[in-house]
Amino acid sequence: MTSALTPEGIASRRQNASTDVTLNVLTMNMHMGFGFLNRRFILPELRDAVRSVSADVVFLQEVHGEQQNHAQTVKNWPTTSQYEFLADSMWNDFAYGRNAVYPHGHHGNALLSKYPIVRHENLDISILGTEERGLLHCVLQVPGFGEVHAICVHLGLKEVHRQQQLSLMAELVSRLPPEAPVIIAGDFNDWRQKADAALTPTGLREVFVESFGAPAKSFPARFPLLRLDRIYVRNARPRAPRVLSNRPWSHLSDHAPLAVEVTL
C-alpha cells in the first residue's frame, strides 16, 4: 500500500500553494482499440481524439498491454503497448495494471498523466471464477499542490460481484489520508446505480450526480442509454462534467468518454 501523507502535511502544502490547481480529467473504456462492434481498428484515430481534449490525466479501461495475435494480423498495430502508443510525447508518465492474462497477451487498466506518477499499485479485485478486474491506484505529484490519488476502475458485470468490488474500493479510500484529494474514474458497469450507496460514506461525490442529479449516460456510445461510467472526487471541486458522445467519439468505442475539470 502507498505511504500516507499526514493531514498536517497536506494542509501545509495547500497553504503554500499560491493558486488553485485545475486538472482536466478524461475517462474512457477504449474497447481494446476497436470501434463499435469490433469492426475497425481505430487506435491511431483514438490517439488524435484524446489529444484534442488536452486532458491532464486520462483513465483508460480495456487496454492491451500485449496482443501477439493482433500484432501479426491487424494493420497498423503498434510496436509498443497500447497505453505507450497513446501516451506518446503528450503524457510524460503512465502506469498499467494487468488484469486479464491469456496465452497471446494481456489487458487491463492504464493511466496517462502529465504529472509525475510517484508510485502506483494494481489491486486485484477479481471474484473467484469470474472475469478478472482491478483497481489501478496511482499517486500523482502535482506541482504547486502536492500528492493526488488517482484510481482507475473497471468493475464486474454481475451486481453481486460489483458490490464486493465496491466494498474493496471503499476500504482502499478509507485508508488514504483523510484530506488528500482523490479522483476515481472508470467503467463501473453500474447500470442499476448502486455505487453511490457504497462510496458516499467515504466522502466521495460523483461529479454528474452532483451537477445533474444522475450519473451520465455513456453506453452505447452512438446512442447512450445506460449509466455505466463514473467519475468520483473527494477533497476536490468538479466543474463542467460532460459526455463526449458526438463524432469522432461515437465511433471510437462502445462507451462514450466522460470529461470534467477538477480543482484542487
Backbone torsions as a table, in degrees:
resi	resn	phi	psi	omega
1	MET	NA	149.2	-177.8
2	THR	-69.6	152.4	177.8
3	SER	-73.0	154.6	-172.1
4	ALA	-106.0	140.6	165.7
5	LEU	-80.9	145.2	174.8
6	THR	-77.3	153.6	175.3
7	PRO	-55.5	-35.7	-179.5
8	GLU	-65.6	-39.0	179.5
9	GLY	-67.0	-40.1	178.3
10	ILE	-64.8	-44.1	179.5
11	ALA	-61.3	-39.3	179.4
12	SER	-64.3	-40.9	179.4
13	ARG	-64.0	-39.3	179.4
14	ARG	-65.4	-40.1	-179.1
15	GLN	-66.3	-32.0	-177.7
16	ASN	-81.6	-16.9	179.5
17	ALA	-71.7	130.7	-175.0
18	SER	-75.6	-33.8	-179.3
19	THR	-140.4	166.5	173.1
20	ASP	-65.2	152.0	177.3
21	VAL	-115.0	129.6	179.9
22	THR	-114.0	131.1	177.8
23	LEU	-109.1	131.5	170.8
24	ASN	-88.5	120.8	-172.5
25	VAL	-114.4	137.7	176.2
26	LEU	-132.6	137.3	173.1
27	THR	-130.1	143.6	-176.1
28	MET	-158.5	132.4	164.4
29	ASN	-83.2	110.2	-169.5
30	MET	-92.0	5.1	167.4
31	HIS	57.0	39.0	176.9
32	MET	62.7	16.5	179.6
33	GLY	86.9	13.4	178.9
34	PHE	-115.6	148.9	180.0
35	GLY	-75.7	-170.6	-177.0
36	PHE	-54.7	131.8	179.0
37	LEU	63.4	20.4	176.4
38	ASN	59.0	27.3	-174.6
39	ARG	-82.2	-23.4	-172.2
40	ARG	-148.1	136.7	175.7
41	PHE	-79.0	119.9	-170.0
42	ILE	-125.1	18.2	-174.0
43	LEU	-57.8	-43.8	177.4
44	PRO	-60.5	-39.3	177.2
45	GLU	-66.8	-37.4	178.5
46	LEU	-63.6	-40.0	178.6
47	ARG	-61.8	-42.9	178.5
48	ASP	-61.9	-41.1	-178.5
49	ALA	-67.4	-43.2	179.7
50	VAL	-63.7	-40.4	177.3
51	ARG	-60.1	-35.1	-172.5
52	SER	-66.7	-22.3	-177.8
53	VAL	-92.5	-4.0	176.0
54	SER	54.2	43.2	178.7
55	ALA	-71.5	141.1	175.0
56	ASP	-82.6	-35.9	-179.3
57	VAL	-133.6	127.8	-177.9
58	VAL	-119.6	122.3	177.2
59	PHE	-99.5	121.9	-175.8
60	LEU	-123.1	138.8	174.3
61	GLN	-122.0	157.4	-176.8
62	GLU	56.1	59.8	-179.3
63	VAL	-110.6	129.2	175.0
64	HIS	-77.2	124.8	167.6
65	GLY	-84.6	-33.9	176.8
66	GLU	-156.6	141.2	176.3
67	GLN	-152.7	91.4	-172.3
68	GLN	-65.9	-37.4	-179.9
69	ASN	-63.6	-47.3	179.9
70	HIS	-65.5	-34.2	179.9
71	ALA	-59.9	-28.5	-178.7
72	GLN	-91.5	-21.9	-170.7
73	THR	-117.7	-20.5	-174.5
74	VAL	-98.8	124.6	179.1
75	LYS	-63.6	137.8	178.5
76	ASN	68.8	18.1	175.0
77	TRP	-62.8	132.1	-174.6
78	PRO	-68.6	153.0	177.2
79	THR	-81.8	-12.9	175.1
80	THR	-106.5	178.9	172.9
81	SER	-64.3	159.0	180.0
82	GLN	-61.8	-37.7	-177.2
83	TYR	-71.6	-33.5	174.9
84	GLU	-68.5	-39.0	178.0
85	PHE	-61.4	-42.6	179.9
86	LEU	-69.7	-40.2	-178.3
87	ALA	-65.2	-46.1	177.6
88	ASP	45.1	-126.5	-178.0
89	SER	-102.6	5.9	-174.0
90	MET	-95.5	-34.2	177.5
91	TRP	-114.4	114.6	-173.2
92	ASN	-70.0	-32.2	-176.5
93	ASP	-119.5	148.1	174.5
94	PHE	-151.8	156.3	176.9
95	ALA	-139.1	150.4	-176.9
96	TYR	-133.2	136.3	175.2
97	GLY	-117.6	108.0	-177.6
98	ARG	-75.9	122.4	-178.5
99	ASN	-108.9	-55.3	-176.2
100	ALA	-106.1	127.9	-179.1
101	VAL	-121.3	135.5	179.9
102	TYR	-143.1	170.4	-172.1
103	PRO	-55.4	-32.9	-174.8
104	HIS	-103.3	7.8	178.4
105	GLY	160.7	-157.4	-179.6
106	HIS	-162.5	159.2	174.6
107	HIS	-144.5	168.1	-179.1
108	GLY	-178.0	-147.7	179.0
109	ASN	-103.5	155.4	176.3
110	ALA	-143.7	154.7	176.0
111	LEU	-132.0	127.5	175.5
112	LEU	-106.2	137.2	-174.9
113	SER	-142.8	136.4	171.6
114	LYS	-79.8	-10.1	177.8
115	TYR	-105.1	153.8	179.2
116	PRO	-60.6	134.5	170.3
117	ILE	-93.2	106.2	-172.2
118	VAL	-81.9	-23.0	173.8
119	ARG	-164.7	156.1	177.6
120	HIS	-153.4	159.8	-178.5
121	GLU	-151.4	137.6	176.0
122	ASN	-103.9	120.0	-178.8
123	LEU	-99.7	124.2	178.2
124	ASP	-78.7	115.9	178.2
125	ILE	-117.0	24.7	177.9
126	SER	-66.1	141.9	173.3
127	ILE	-94.0	132.3	-173.1
128	LEU	-50.3	127.6	175.9
129	GLY	85.5	6.2	-179.4
130	THR	-124.7	-172.1	-178.7
131	GLU	-63.7	147.0	-178.5
132	GLU	-76.3	133.2	-179.9
133	ARG	-137.0	158.0	-179.6
134	GLY	-153.2	163.9	171.5
135	LEU	-116.8	118.0	177.0
136	LEU	-95.0	108.2	-175.6
137	HIS	-101.5	114.6	179.9
138	CYS	-116.9	147.3	173.8
139	VAL	-114.6	118.3	-178.2
140	LEU	-98.0	143.2	173.4
141	GLN	-102.6	104.8	-174.8
142	VAL	-97.5	116.2	-179.8
143	PRO	-57.5	138.1	-178.9
144	GLY	83.8	-2.6	179.7
145	PHE	-136.1	-65.9	-175.5
146	GLY	139.2	-144.1	-172.7
147	GLU	-89.6	138.8	177.2
148	VAL	-130.1	133.5	179.8
149	HIS	-93.6	126.4	179.8
150	ALA	-123.7	124.7	-175.5
151	ILE	-123.6	118.8	179.7
152	CYS	-96.5	131.7	-165.1
153	VAL	-125.5	140.5	165.2
154	HIS	-143.8	109.8	-175.1
155	LEU	-97.3	169.6	-174.3
156	GLY	-74.5	171.2	-177.0
157	LEU	-85.4	-23.6	-177.4
158	LYS	-96.6	139.5	-176.7
159	GLU	-58.4	-44.3	-177.3
160	VAL	-63.8	-34.0	177.3
161	HIS	-73.0	-40.8	179.6
162	ARG	-61.3	-39.0	-179.8
163	GLN	-62.2	-40.1	176.6
164	GLN	-66.3	-40.4	-179.5
165	GLN	-69.0	-36.9	176.1
166	LEU	-64.7	-36.2	176.9
167	SER	-64.0	-40.5	176.9
168	LEU	-64.7	-38.4	177.3
169	MET	-64.4	-43.6	179.1
170	ALA	-62.3	-37.9	177.2
171	GLU	-63.0	-43.1	178.5
172	LEU	-60.2	-48.3	-178.4
173	VAL	-62.4	-38.6	-178.7
174	SER	-65.5	-21.3	179.2
175	ARG	-88.4	-9.1	179.9
176	LEU	-77.2	157.4	177.1
177	PRO	-54.0	130.5	-170.4
178	PRO	-61.7	-23.9	-179.6
179	GLU	-103.8	5.3	-179.2
180	ALA	-76.5	138.1	173.7
181	PRO	-65.6	138.8	-179.4
182	VAL	-131.9	133.2	173.0
183	ILE	-125.5	123.7	177.6
184	ILE	-121.2	128.7	-177.6
185	ALA	-148.1	151.2	175.5
186	GLY	152.1	-165.1	-178.4
187	ASP	-92.0	104.4	-179.1
188	PHE	-88.3	-12.4	-174.2
189	ASN	50.8	31.4	-170.0
190	ASP	-97.5	60.9	-178.0
191	TRP	-67.8	-18.3	177.9
192	ARG	-90.7	-2.2	174.4
193	GLN	58.9	52.2	-179.7
194	LYS	-103.5	-8.4	-171.4
195	ALA	-65.3	-37.4	-176.4
196	ASP	-57.3	-39.0	-177.7
197	ALA	-61.3	-33.0	-179.1
198	ALA	-84.1	-29.4	-169.3
199	LEU	-104.0	-29.4	-178.0
200	THR	-63.0	-29.5	175.4
201	PRO	-61.8	-18.9	178.0
202	THR	-85.0	-2.9	-178.1
203	GLY	96.3	-1.2	178.2
204	LEU	-74.5	145.5	176.2
205	ARG	-129.4	133.8	179.3
206	GLU	-83.8	130.1	-167.3
207	VAL	-70.1	-34.3	178.9
208	PHE	-75.9	-37.2	175.9
209	VAL	-61.5	-42.9	-179.1
210	GLU	-64.7	-37.0	-176.4
211	SER	-88.4	-35.3	-171.0
212	PHE	-125.1	-4.4	177.8
213	GLY	88.4	-2.4	-179.9
214	ALA	-158.1	154.2	174.9
215	PRO	-62.6	161.6	-177.9
216	ALA	-73.4	145.4	169.7
217	LYS	-82.6	121.3	-172.3
218	SER	-131.8	-2.7	-175.7
219	PHE	-143.2	138.1	-8.8
220	PRO	-74.5	156.7	-169.8
221	ALA	-59.6	-35.7	-174.9
222	ARG	-74.9	-24.6	177.4
223	PHE	-152.3	77.4	-170.9
224	PRO	-61.3	126.9	178.6
225	LEU	-125.5	-37.0	-175.0
226	LEU	-97.8	144.8	-177.0
227	ARG	-99.0	82.4	-172.9
228	LEU	-99.3	-31.7	-171.9
229	ASP	-102.2	154.9	-174.6
230	ARG	-142.9	155.5	165.6
231	ILE	-133.7	119.5	177.3
232	TYR	-112.3	147.7	175.3
233	VAL	-135.2	155.2	170.3
234	ARG	-140.9	138.6	-177.4
235	ASN	57.1	40.8	177.7
236	ALA	-156.7	158.4	-176.9
237	ARG	-113.6	116.8	178.2
238	PRO	-84.2	151.2	177.8
239	ARG	-145.7	138.3	172.2
240	ALA	56.5	52.1	174.0
241	PRO	-66.9	143.4	-177.8
242	ARG	-150.1	153.8	175.1
243	VAL	-100.8	129.4	179.5
244	LEU	-95.6	86.4	-172.8
245	SER	-112.3	-2.6	177.9
246	ASN	-87.2	175.0	173.4
247	ARG	-63.7	143.0	5.8
248	PRO	-85.9	-7.4	-171.8
249	TRP	-59.4	-35.8	-176.2
250	SER	-65.1	-13.8	-178.9
251	HIS	-114.3	8.3	-174.9
252	LEU	-105.2	-6.2	178.9
253	SER	-169.5	174.9	172.8
254	ASP	-88.1	-11.0	174.6
255	HIS	-109.4	140.2	171.0
256	ALA	-81.5	134.7	178.0
257	PRO	-67.8	157.1	173.4
258	LEU	-116.9	143.6	-180.0
259	ALA	-135.3	151.6	177.2
260	VAL	-161.8	152.1	171.0
261	GLU	-94.4	132.8	-177.7
262	VAL	-123.1	118.0	179.6
263	THR	-100.2	130.4	-178.7
264	LEU	-92.3	NA	NA
